[in-house]
Amino acid sequence: METTTKPSFGEIIKGHKPVLVDFSAEWCGPCKMMPPILKEVKDKMGDQVTILKLDIDRNPAVATAYGIQSVPTLIVFRDGQIKWRQSGVLRADQIKQVLDGILSSQ
């Protein structure tokens, strides 16, 4: 029987495809506004971008490594580098505009 392992966070963000990470927490009110916004972004952008939600309480080492001090914080990674970072709730069109800019800067 073959076992498949999920790629690690570090492996996922190393790819050339932009990865939008939503750092959030269960107890965070504004964080609860993000899922429908991120779904809209994913619906518009499809496979051009990977979107991950990361719970800072379940992944404290990752949150600490990226200096997450408030949630929600959105970070876009590409080729292992931070290309954009913003704290707070944003509209889907604002996020898409950022991702479009990153995609056009091949």
BAKOL-548072 format. One record per residue (C-alpha): residue in three letters; x, y, z. Coordinates in pm, whole numbers, plus 50000, padded with zeros to 5 digits. Layout:
// BAKOL-548072
{type = ALA; east = X; north = Y; up = Z}
...
// end
This chain:
// BAKOL-548072
{type = MET; east = 50000; north = 50000; up = 50000}
{type = GLU; east = 50136; north = 50338; up = 49898}
{type = THR; east = 50124; north = 50626; up = 50142}
{type = THR; east = 50101; north = 50979; up = 50016}
{type = THR; east = 50233; north = 51259; up = 50229}
{type = LYS; east = 50095; north = 51607; up = 50209}
{type = PRO; east = 50354; north = 51862; up = 50100}
{type = SER; east = 50481; north = 52080; up = 50383}
{type = PHE; east = 50405; north = 52450; up = 50407}
{type = GLY; east = 50765; north = 52522; up = 50306}
{type = GLU; east = 50732; north = 52304; up = 49995}
{type = ILE; east = 50401; north = 52462; up = 49893}
{type = ILE; east = 50528; north = 52822; up = 49906}
{type = LYS; east = 50844; north = 52741; up = 49705}
{type = GLY; east = 50650; north = 52697; up = 49381}
{type = HIS; east = 50634; north = 52950; up = 49100}
{type = LYS; east = 50255; north = 52968; up = 49126}
{type = PRO; east = 50154; north = 53241; up = 49375}
{type = VAL; east = 50031; north = 53108; up = 49709}
{type = LEU; east = 49795; north = 53329; up = 49910}
{type = VAL; east = 49804; north = 53233; up = 50278}
{type = ASP; east = 49526; north = 53352; up = 50509}
{type = PHE; east = 49668; north = 53348; up = 50862}
{type = SER; east = 49363; north = 53332; up = 51088}
{type = ALA; east = 49226; north = 53206; up = 51420}
{type = GLU; east = 48899; north = 53049; up = 51535}
{type = TRP; east = 48839; north = 53325; up = 51790}
{type = CYS; east = 48891; north = 53609; up = 51541}
{type = GLY; east = 48569; north = 53781; up = 51430}
{type = PRO; east = 48708; north = 53949; up = 51115}
{type = CYS; east = 48868; north = 53615; up = 51013}
{type = LYS; east = 48518; north = 53471; up = 50975}
{type = MET; east = 48457; north = 53722; up = 50693}
{type = MET; east = 48746; north = 53589; up = 50484}
{type = PRO; east = 48626; north = 53247; up = 50355}
{type = PRO; east = 48358; north = 53384; up = 50116}
{type = ILE; east = 48600; north = 53655; up = 49999}
{type = LEU; east = 48874; north = 53400; up = 49931}
{type = LYS; east = 48624; north = 53171; up = 49758}
{type = GLU; east = 48534; north = 53458; up = 49525}
{type = VAL; east = 48905; north = 53516; up = 49451}
{type = LYS; east = 48953; north = 53144; up = 49381}
{type = ASP; east = 48643; north = 53136; up = 49157}
{type = LYS; east = 48782; north = 53428; up = 48953}
{type = MET; east = 49144; north = 53312; up = 48938}
{type = GLY; east = 49109; north = 52933; up = 48924}
{type = ASP; east = 49436; north = 52740; up = 48907}
{type = GLN; east = 49651; north = 53052; up = 48862}
{type = VAL; east = 49683; north = 53076; up = 49239}
{type = THR; east = 49685; north = 52848; up = 49544}
{type = ILE; east = 49491; north = 52969; up = 49849}
{type = LEU; east = 49563; north = 52829; up = 50194}
{type = LYS; east = 49407; north = 52901; up = 50532}
{type = LEU; east = 49644; north = 52862; up = 50825}
{type = ASP; east = 49524; north = 52862; up = 51186}
{type = ILE; east = 49787; north = 53043; up = 51394}
{type = ASP; east = 49688; north = 52855; up = 51711}
{type = ARG; east = 49742; north = 52516; up = 51544}
{type = ASN; east = 50060; north = 52628; up = 51365}
{type = PRO; east = 50236; north = 52861; up = 51609}
{type = ALA; east = 50584; north = 52797; up = 51467}
{type = VAL; east = 50479; north = 52910; up = 51118}
{type = ALA; east = 50296; north = 53213; up = 51260}
{type = THR; east = 50603; north = 53310; up = 51462}
{type = ALA; east = 50838; north = 53253; up = 51168}
{type = TYR; east = 50644; north = 53510; up = 50962}
{type = GLY; east = 50587; north = 53754; up = 51248}
{type = ILE; east = 50209; north = 53728; up = 51248}
{type = GLN; east = 50089; north = 53967; up = 51518}
{type = SER; east = 49731; north = 54028; up = 51409}
{type = VAL; east = 49476; north = 53823; up = 51223}
{type = PRO; east = 49363; north = 53802; up = 50956}
{type = THR; east = 49696; north = 53857; up = 50784}
{type = LEU; east = 49728; north = 53771; up = 50416}
{type = ILE; east = 50067; north = 53692; up = 50265}
{type = VAL; east = 50138; north = 53606; up = 49902}
{type = PHE; east = 50440; north = 53382; up = 49846}
{type = ARG; east = 50604; north = 53303; up = 49513}
{type = ASP; east = 50924; north = 53105; up = 49467}
{type = GLY; east = 50954; north = 53094; up = 49847}
{type = GLN; east = 50960; north = 53476; up = 49874}
{type = ILE; east = 50703; north = 53708; up = 50031}
{type = LYS; east = 50565; north = 53919; up = 49745}
{type = TRP; east = 50290; north = 54099; up = 49939}
{type = ARG; east = 50155; north = 54119; up = 50291}
{type = GLN; east = 49851; north = 54288; up = 50442}
{type = SER; east = 49664; north = 54262; up = 50772}
{type = GLY; east = 49289; north = 54303; up = 50796}
{type = VAL; east = 48990; north = 54217; up = 50581}
{type = LEU; east = 49017; north = 54308; up = 50212}
{type = ARG; east = 48764; north = 54288; up = 49932}
{type = ALA; east = 48801; north = 54013; up = 49671}
{type = ASP; east = 48871; north = 54266; up = 49394}
{type = GLN; east = 49157; north = 54417; up = 49599}
{type = ILE; east = 49313; north = 54075; up = 49652}
{type = LYS; east = 49267; north = 53982; up = 49285}
{type = GLN; east = 49436; north = 54306; up = 49178}
{type = VAL; east = 49741; north = 54220; up = 49393}
{type = LEU; east = 49754; north = 53865; up = 49255}
{type = ASP; east = 49716; north = 53990; up = 48895}
{type = GLY; east = 50012; north = 54222; up = 48954}
{type = ILE; east = 50225; north = 53939; up = 49089}
{type = LEU; east = 50126; north = 53711; up = 48800}
{type = SER; east = 50213; north = 53977; up = 48541}
{type = SER; east = 50562; north = 54025; up = 48691}
{type = GLN; east = 50688; north = 53685; up = 48569}
// end
